[in-house]
C-alpha cells in the first residue's frame, strides 16, 4: 500500500513531466520501440499466416504450415532477456538489436492465430465461395479474412500487449522508454520510481486492450460475432 | 444441355470416383444423381463447374467443353447450392444472395433490390434482408442458398444435397416449393441426393450410381420403378417400389363402382339389393357420410338409423394418384377407397383389386 502511495506522490512531482527523463519523453520512446516492433511483426507474420492458412491443398503446403506453426510456437519458449543480450553482444547496442527479442516474441501469436483463423473457416463456406466463381484471392479477402478476423485480431492484441510490456527491457541495454524508471529505480533504490514505471506500463497495456476491443467492434461483422456465440 | 462423355475420375491414391460415365442432362429438366455414398454422384456434379477435373473424358455444356473457360468465369454462370447452404456468416442475407452479381461487377443498389425480389420468390420475408445467416433457421438458410444460386439468373444450376440438412417436414415444403419455382424457371438442373424418395419426387430423369463411380441406370422415375436394371438398383429403390409406382398412375384411370353408394334415407332392403358387404351413405348433395355394414342389418328400416363406421379419408379422382387411393382403401373400414371430385361429391368406390388392375394396365403400355 505504501509503495503505491509513494508512486502516486512520484507522479505528482513536476520534474516527472518535462525534460529527457520526463514521462512524456519516455512514453514516446516506449511507443516508438513498440510501434516499430509491432509493425515489423505484422509485416512478417500476417501475410505468412494468412497465406499458409489459405493454401491448404497438397501435402507440401500442409507440411510447411505445420513446420512454420510449430517453430513459431517453439519461439514462444525463448527467454526474452537472454535473446536481447545475445542480440546486443552480436550486433552491438542500439534500437535494432533491441527489436529482435520483441519481434521474436510477437511473431508467434500473430502467425499462429492468422493461420488457425483462416484454416478454421468451415469447408462448406469455402466450397460455396469457390463454387460461385471467386478466385483464390477473392476467397481469401472476401470470405476467409472477414470470417477469421476475430482470431487474427486476438493474435495481434496478444502480440501488441507483449511487445509493450517487454519493451521495458530496452532499458537494460541503455535505451530509453518506460523501463528506465523501473531499472534506474531499482539501481538507485528509488522504489517510487520503479512502481511509477510499472504502473505506466500496465496502464499502457490496458489502453492497448481497449484499442483492440474498439477495433474488434468496428471491423468484425455482427454476423461473425453472432455465429461465434451460437 | 450438359453432356458427360466417358468421364472418369481417379484420385492419386488410386480410388476411382467416376468410372467412364456418359449421360446427357436435358435442358430445362431436373436430372437427379442418386446412389450410395462413395458412388461418385457429388464428384460427377462437381465436374460440371470444374470443382473437380476429370482424369479422362469430357463434360460439355451446350456442346462446349467446360475446360475452354477459366473456372471462375465458368462458375459465375452456373448456380451452385450445397448442403447446409454454406452461407457467408459475415454478410447479410441480401449481400449473400448478391454474391455473384457483385462478382460480375453489379452495383450494390441494383444487386440488393434483386436480392429482395428473389427472397420473395423463394418464400422468404424481404424484411430478413438485413439479418445475418446465424439469425435464420435451417430451412430459411436453405432458401437463401437457392436464392443466391438464382441471383445472376444462370441457365444451369448444380444442387448438391440442398435439402438434406433440414427436418422432413421442412424438406417436404422446400421440395414442393422448388418444383413450383422450376415450373416457372425451366432451369437445367443437376440435383444430387442419397434419398431415393427425393430423387423420384424431384427428378425428370434419374441417374443411379453405385460404389466405384459406375452409372448403373439412367431413366425416368417411372421406368426406374417399373424396370430396375439390376439387383443393386432394385435393392436401392427398396422393396416397396411396387407401391411407389402407384404414384405414377393417375386416380382418374381407376374404374370406380357406384352401385354401393346410397343416399342416407335408402332402406335396408335397397342396401341388401346391392349385394355388397358395405354400403356408403351420402347426404342429399351426394357427399360421403360413412359406411354401413350390410350383414349386421336385421330390421327393415331406413339406413339413416343404422350404426355407421367412420369414412376414413377420400381421394380426389382428378388430382390424386392411385397411391392416394390405395392409402384410402387401406384405412377404410370397408377396405374400399372413396373417390370424390373437386366439390367433394362421390364419384364411386374402388377396391384394392381395382387398383391392381390399373397397375396391370399401366405396365402393359
Boltz contact constraints between the chains, C-beta under 6 A:
constraints:
  - contact:
      token1: [A, 124]
      token2: [B, 82]
      max_distance: 6.0
  - contact:
      token1: [A, 124]
      token2: [B, 84]
      max_distance: 6.0
  - contact:
      token1: [A, 124]
      token2: [B, 86]
      max_distance: 6.0
  - contact:
      token1: [A, 125]
      token2: [B, 86]
      max_distance: 6.0
  - contact:
      token1: [A, 127]
      token2: [B, 86]
      max_distance: 6.0
  - contact:
      token1: [A, 128]
      token2: [B, 82]
      max_distance: 6.0
  - contact:
      token1: [A, 128]
      token2: [B, 86]
      max_distance: 6.0
  - contact:
      token1: [A, 131]
      token2: [B, 51]
      max_distance: 6.0
  - contact:
      token1: [A, 131]
      token2: [B, 75]
      max_distance: 6.0
  - contact:
      token1: [A, 131]
      token2: [B, 80]
      max_distance: 6.0
  - contact:
      token1: [A, 132]
      token2: [B, 80]
      max_distance: 6.0
  - contact:
      token1: [A, 132]
      token2: [B, 99]
      max_distance: 6.0
  - contact:
      token1: [A, 132]
      token2: [B, 100]
      max_distance: 6.0
  - contact:
      token1: [A, 133]
      token2: [B, 72]
      max_distance: 6.0
  - contact:
      token1: [A, 133]
      token2: [B, 75]
      max_distance: 6.0
  - contact:
      token1: [A, 133]
      token2: [B, 76]
      max_distance: 6.0
  - contact:
      token1: [A, 133]
      token2: [B, 103]
      max_distance: 6.0
  - contact:
      token1: [A, 135]
      token2: [B, 72]
      max_distance: 6.0
  - contact:
      token1: [A, 143]
      token2: [B, 88]
      max_distance: 6.0
  - contact:
      token1: [A, 146]
      token2: [B, 90]
      max_distance: 6.0
  - contact:
      token1: [A, 147]
      token2: [B, 90]
      max_distance: 6.0
  - contact:
      token1: [A, 221]
      token2: [B, 90]
      max_distance: 6.0
  - contact:
      token1: [A, 223]
      token2: [B, 89]
      max_distance: 6.0
  - contact:
      token1: [A, 223]
      token2: [B, 90]
      max_distance: 6.0
  - contact:
      token1: [A, 223]
      token2: [B, 132]
      max_distance: 6.0
  - contact:
      token1: [A, 224]
      token2: [B, 89]
      max_distance: 6.0
  - contact:
      token1: [A, 224]
      token2: [B, 90]
      max_distance: 6.0
  - contact:
      token1: [A, 226]
      token2: [B, 132]
      max_distance: 6.0
  - contact:
      token1: [A, 226]
      token2: [B, 134]
      max_distance: 6.0
  - contact:
      token1: [A, 227]
      token2: [B, 89]
      max_distance: 6.0
  - contact:
      token1: [A, 227]
      token2: [B, 134]
      max_distance: 6.0
  - contact:
      token1: [A, 230]
      token2: [B, 134]
      max_distance: 6.0
